[in-house]
Amino acid sequence: MKDEHWQLQVSAKSLKKREKLALLNKHLKIDPLSIHLDLGCAQGILSYYLRKKGGQWLSSDLDFINLQTAAELLEKNLVQIPPEALPIKDGSLDRVISLDYLEHLDNDLECLQEIYRCLKPGGELVLAVPRTGRLFFLHRIRPALGMKLEFYGHKREGYTLRDLKRLLKQAELEYTQHKTFSGFLTELVELLLNLVYTRFISSGEPEGLRDGHIRPTTSSEFTSQKRAFKAYSWIYPLIWMFTRLDKLFFFQRNYGLIIWATKRSDPH
């Protein structure tokens, strides 16, 4: 599979995806015989990189349009499944990875309970979600700029670490560790890019995707926007260097959260 795929071109210029993948590559060790579910694969970008790490993978999403797009990149082992009733045997998965998915669901606890059911004893869950709280300034100004939650397909702004730990405990999953990413400057630039895309570039179609419409979602859409993407690619190195200034503000609160949890071998 070659890296000409449009999804990979987009991901190479995504600030947050690059940070997320770096964290996953550093902390995710995969046994070649392990069985994984990527729950909420969207257009297949992160699934592509996860599959390269080895193991057996099933990638899923709520939206058939997403799966059609992901199939261009992943080719096989894709399925459309609902979050509240995963068609998977009890205790059959070594790991579930769900990146930027939980915040899109009406019933996040029900989804976590289904994940618990499908995991083997000792199996692992890896979640990536937006991080929120009282001091997250950009969450306050986003609606003022007209960037409503529905543009992102979000049912909620995000999660505090405390709230997410509480949900995991309710689902009988045991928190093990967490990492954060996407500092203030990175999140600010992403917000401005989303604003420009929705206001001036996007045609507004297709509608109703669970992950919103803040970036190209199909190959035809990407093709129609190639000139805009080429212009962005020219200035991307400068944008990337600017957002690296986040590292100087070590005291700030990052806007992205990745959390690990396990299904205990002995639930008692």
C-alpha positions, 0 to 999 in steps of 0.5 A: 500500500502506497502513501499516495492515499489522500487520507495519509496526505491529510494525516501527514499535515495534521498537528494533533494526529501526529502527536497522537500517533507518536504517543501510541507508537511509544506506549503501545506494544502489540503481540503478533497474535493478539486480536484488536478492535479499532472502534470508530475508525472514521476514514481509516487513517489511524487504523492504517498506522495501528495495523502496521504495528502487527496483530489481527485487526477489525476496524469499525464505525457507525457510518457506512460512508466512513467505512467506504472511505476507509476501505480504500486504505485498509482494504479488508476487515471492516464492519459497520457496528452500533456502539451499544451492541457490539456483534462480538463474542464475550471475552474474545478481544485482547485490546480495544482501541477507540480514538476520538469516538466516545465523545460522539455517542449519546450513551458513552457508559453503555459503549464502555460496558460493551467493550468490557464484555468483549475484552478477554480477562486482562484485556486492554482498552485505549481511549483518546478523547478531548479533555475539558474543564473550567480552565480550558479557555478555547472551549469557551471561545469555540461557540463564539466563533460559530464552531458548534459541537455538531460541526464536530459530531460531538455530543459533549465537549469532552471529559475531565480525567476524573469523569473518565475514571468514574465512567471506567469504574462504572463499566468495571474497567480499571484505569492504569495510566494516561497521557495528554497531548495538544497544547494551547497553540496546537489546539488554537491552530486546529480550531482556526483551521477547522473554522476556515474549512467549514466557512470557506472550503467545505461544500457542506456535504456529506451531512450527518456523519458521526464525526462531523465535517471539519475535514475532507471525508471522501476522495472526491471531496479531497480532489475538489479541494486539492488547490487549498490543500496544496496552499496549506502544505506550503505553509505547514512547516511554519505552522508546525514550528509555531505549535512546537512552542507549546513545549515551552509552556510546560505548565499548561493544560493539554487539550487531548487525553489518552487513557489506558484501562484493563479488564481485571482477570479477577473482577472481585 
